[in-house]
């Protein structure tokens, strides 16, 4: 990743943390509702937006990793009780000490950035204890892939079938696989795909209907809809895969 691209990504993460705060809070609540145990690994913590929500669950002992020094510097500025490590989940080094250690691993909006996502899923499996849980969010529908996806480093978007298949091949049993964020999907299709605007234009649109957006997200935390911008997955470690560190 070039430093220019990395800096651009950090600025966008900071903007979304502010502009899409209802979305951040709702996604965090959904993820926290699926996390199990006390020993938690967050893969791709970015600037620590989700890490902050996880740390508010006082029982969690969190290790948060990211490949970006700039992101980790921003995350540390939040002064959370978290162990931060600069690591690449496909080629980890310091993580070797945590083999079969974590109760849950959280991978939120990260897998789509990784070229060898299958290798990443196998390595995450190795870090989970027996019967541990992986909690993931990934962008839905390859047909929605846009210039914005390319700009922020998304290599793909996923279908339910694809993410379930890849998790199964990596040694997991999928327990939950659902769509989330229907209104975000409408904004994405209208603004990014049809009007070819930027993601922050989507956030401005959602901010303009903030009350409706917040109420809708609360509804989606309880009810599953047949379509959405994001796929939320919880998968159980079934077996130890071939060691691929």
C-alpha positions as CSV (number, residue, x, y, z in Angstrom):
1,X,0.0,0.0,0.0
2,X,1.4,3.4,-0.9
3,X,1.7,6.0,1.8
4,X,-0.5,8.4,-0.3
5,X,-3.3,5.7,-0.6
6,X,-2.9,4.9,3.1
7,X,-3.2,8.5,4.1
8,X,-6.3,8.9,1.9
9,X,-7.9,5.9,3.5
10,X,-7.2,7.2,7.0
11,X,-8.9,10.5,6.2
12,X,-11.9,8.8,4.9
13,X,-12.2,6.5,7.9
14,X,-12.0,9.6,10.2
15,X,-14.8,11.3,8.1
16,X,-17.0,8.3,8.2
17,X,-16.5,7.9,11.9
18,X,-18.1,11.3,12.3
19,X,-20.5,11.5,9.4
20,X,-22.0,8.0,9.8
21,X,-22.0,7.7,13.6
22,X,-25.4,6.0,13.7
23,X,-24.1,3.4,11.2
24,X,-20.9,2.9,13.3
25,X,-22.9,2.4,16.5
26,X,-25.4,0.0,14.9
27,X,-22.8,-2.1,13.3
28,X,-20.8,-2.2,16.5
29,X,-23.8,-3.3,18.5
30,X,-24.5,-6.1,16.0
31,X,-20.9,-7.3,16.2
32,X,-20.7,-7.1,20.0
33,X,-24.0,-9.2,20.2
34,X,-22.2,-12.0,18.2
35,X,-18.8,-12.0,20.0
36,X,-18.2,-14.7,22.6
37,X,-15.8,-15.1,25.5
38,X,-13.3,-12.7,26.8
39,X,-10.2,-13.0,24.6
40,X,-10.9,-11.1,21.5
41,X,-8.7,-10.4,18.4
42,X,-9.7,-7.6,16.0
43,X,-8.1,-8.1,12.6
44,X,-7.8,-4.8,10.6
45,X,-8.6,-2.4,13.4
46,X,-8.0,0.7,11.3
47,X,-8.2,3.9,13.4
48,X,-9.9,2.1,16.3
49,X,-13.5,2.9,15.6
50,X,-14.9,-0.6,16.3
51,X,-12.1,-1.2,18.8
52,X,-13.5,1.6,21.0
53,X,-16.9,-0.1,21.0
54,X,-15.4,-3.5,21.8
55,X,-13.4,-2.0,24.7
56,X,-16.5,-0.6,26.3
57,X,-17.5,-4.2,26.9
58,X,-15.4,-4.4,30.1
59,X,-15.0,-8.2,30.1
60,X,-13.1,-8.2,26.8
61,X,-9.3,-8.6,26.7
62,X,-8.5,-7.2,23.2
63,X,-5.6,-7.6,20.8
64,X,-6.1,-5.3,17.8
65,X,-3.9,-5.7,14.7
66,X,-3.5,-3.7,11.5
67,X,-0.9,-3.5,8.7
68,X,-0.9,0.3,8.7
69,X,1.4,2.2,11.0
70,X,-0.6,5.4,10.4
71,X,-3.9,3.7,11.3
72,X,-2.4,2.2,14.5
73,X,-1.1,5.6,15.5
74,X,-4.6,7.0,15.2
75,X,-6.1,4.1,17.1
76,X,-3.6,4.5,20.0
77,X,-4.6,8.1,20.3
78,X,-8.0,6.8,21.6
79,X,-6.1,5.6,24.7
80,X,-8.0,2.3,25.0
81,X,-7.0,-0.7,27.2
82,X,-6.0,-2.7,24.1
83,X,-2.8,-4.5,22.9
84,X,-2.0,-3.1,19.4
85,X,0.2,-4.9,17.0
86,X,1.3,-4.1,13.4
87,X,0.6,-7.4,11.6
88,X,-0.4,-8.8,8.3
89,X,-2.9,-11.6,8.9
90,X,-1.6,-13.4,5.8
91,X,2.0,-13.3,7.0
92,X,1.9,-12.9,10.8
93,X,5.0,-13.0,13.0
94,X,4.2,-11.9,16.5
95,X,0.7,-13.5,16.3
96,X,2.3,-17.0,16.4
97,X,2.3,-16.8,20.2
98,X,-1.6,-16.6,20.1
99,X,-2.2,-19.9,18.3
100,X,-5.5,-21.5,19.5
101,X,-5.9,-18.6,22.0
102,X,-8.8,-16.4,21.1
103,X,-12.5,-17.0,22.0
104,X,-13.6,-14.7,19.1
105,X,-11.9,-13.0,16.2
106,X,-13.6,-10.0,14.6
107,X,-13.0,-9.1,11.0
108,X,-15.1,-6.1,10.0
109,X,-14.9,-4.7,6.5
110,X,-11.4,-6.1,6.1
111,X,-11.5,-9.3,4.1
112,X,-12.4,-7.5,0.8
113,X,-9.0,-5.7,1.0
114,X,-7.0,-8.9,1.2
115,X,-5.8,-10.6,-2.0
116,X,-5.6,-14.1,-0.6
117,X,-8.7,-14.0,1.6
118,X,-8.7,-17.8,1.8
119,X,-5.3,-17.7,3.5
120,X,-6.4,-15.0,5.9
121,X,-9.4,-17.1,6.9
122,X,-7.2,-20.2,7.5
123,X,-4.8,-18.1,9.6
124,X,-7.7,-16.7,11.7
125,X,-8.9,-20.2,12.3
126,X,-5.4,-21.1,13.7
127,X,-5.7,-18.3,16.2
128,X,-9.1,-19.4,17.4
129,X,-9.5,-21.8,20.3
130,X,-11.4,-25.0,19.8
131,X,-15.1,-24.1,18.9
132,X,-14.1,-20.4,18.8
133,X,-16.1,-17.9,16.8
134,X,-15.2,-15.7,13.8
135,X,-17.5,-12.6,13.4
136,X,-17.2,-10.9,10.0
137,X,-18.8,-8.2,8.0
138,X,-18.1,-7.9,4.2
139,X,-19.6,-5.7,1.4
140,X,-22.4,-7.4,-0.5
141,X,-23.1,-7.9,-4.2
142,X,-20.2,-7.8,-6.8
143,X,-22.6,-6.1,-9.2
144,X,-22.4,-3.0,-6.9
145,X,-18.6,-2.8,-7.3
146,X,-17.8,0.8,-8.1
147,X,-14.9,3.2,-8.7
148,X,-15.1,4.0,-5.0
149,X,-14.5,0.3,-4.1
150,X,-11.4,0.4,-6.3
151,X,-10.3,3.7,-4.8
152,X,-10.4,2.5,-1.2
153,X,-8.7,-0.8,-2.0
154,X,-11.7,-3.2,-2.2
155,X,-10.7,-6.2,-4.4
156,X,-14.1,-7.7,-4.4
157,X,-17.6,-7.7,-3.0
158,X,-19.2,-11.0,-1.8
159,X,-22.3,-13.0,-2.2
160,X,-23.7,-15.0,0.7
161,X,-22.8,-18.2,-1.1
162,X,-19.2,-17.2,-1.7
163,X,-18.4,-16.2,1.8
164,X,-20.1,-19.3,3.2
165,X,-18.1,-21.5,0.8
166,X,-14.8,-19.8,1.6
167,X,-15.4,-20.2,5.4
168,X,-16.3,-23.8,5.0
169,X,-13.1,-24.5,3.0
170,X,-11.1,-22.8,5.8
171,X,-12.6,-25.0,8.5
172,X,-15.6,-23.2,9.8
173,X,-19.3,-24.0,10.2
174,X,-21.4,-20.9,9.4
175,X,-24.1,-20.3,12.0
176,X,-25.4,-16.8,10.9
177,X,-25.2,-15.2,7.5
178,X,-27.5,-12.2,7.0
179,X,-27.8,-8.9,5.1
180,X,-27.7,-5.6,6.9
181,X,-28.1,-1.9,6.0
182,X,-30.9,-1.7,3.4
183,X,-31.0,2.1,3.4
184,X,-27.2,2.2,2.8
185,X,-27.8,-0.1,-0.2
186,X,-30.3,2.4,-1.7
187,X,-27.8,5.2,-1.2
188,X,-25.0,3.2,-2.7
189,X,-26.9,2.3,-5.8
190,X,-28.3,5.7,-6.3
191,X,-25.3,7.9,-5.5
192,X,-22.3,5.8,-6.3
193,X,-23.5,3.7,-9.1
194,X,-26.1,5.8,-10.9
195,X,-24.8,9.3,-10.2
196,X,-21.2,8.3,-9.8
197,X,-20.6,10.5,-6.8
198,X,-18.3,9.8,-3.8
199,X,-18.9,7.8,-0.6
200,X,-19.1,10.9,1.5
201,X,-22.0,12.0,-0.7
202,X,-23.8,8.8,0.5
203,X,-23.0,9.8,4.1
204,X,-24.3,13.3,3.5
205,X,-27.5,11.8,2.1
206,X,-27.9,9.5,5.1
207,X,-27.1,12.4,7.5
208,X,-30.0,14.4,5.8
209,X,-32.4,11.6,6.8
210,X,-30.6,10.9,10.1
211,X,-33.8,10.3,12.2
212,X,-35.2,7.8,9.7
213,X,-31.7,6.2,9.2
214,X,-31.2,5.7,13.0
215,X,-34.7,4.2,13.5
216,X,-34.3,1.9,10.5
217,X,-30.9,0.6,11.7
218,X,-32.4,-0.1,15.1
219,X,-35.1,-2.2,13.3
220,X,-32.4,-4.1,11.3
221,X,-30.7,-5.0,14.6
222,X,-33.7,-7.0,15.4
223,X,-35.2,-8.0,12.0
224,X,-33.4,-9.6,9.1
225,X,-34.2,-8.2,5.6
226,X,-33.7,-10.0,2.3
227,X,-31.2,-7.5,1.0
228,X,-28.6,-5.1,2.3
229,X,-25.3,-3.4,1.6
230,X,-23.4,-5.6,4.1
231,X,-23.2,-9.3,4.9
232,X,-22.9,-10.2,8.6
233,X,-21.5,-13.6,9.4
234,X,-20.8,-15.7,12.5
235,X,-18.8,-18.9,11.9
236,X,-17.7,-21.6,14.3
237,X,-14.2,-23.2,14.1
238,X,-14.8,-26.8,13.0
239,X,-11.3,-28.1,12.6
240,X,-7.7,-27.0,12.5
241,X,-6.7,-26.3,8.9
242,X,-3.3,-27.1,7.3
243,X,-0.8,-24.7,8.9
244,X,-0.3,-21.8,6.4
245,X,1.3,-19.1,8.5
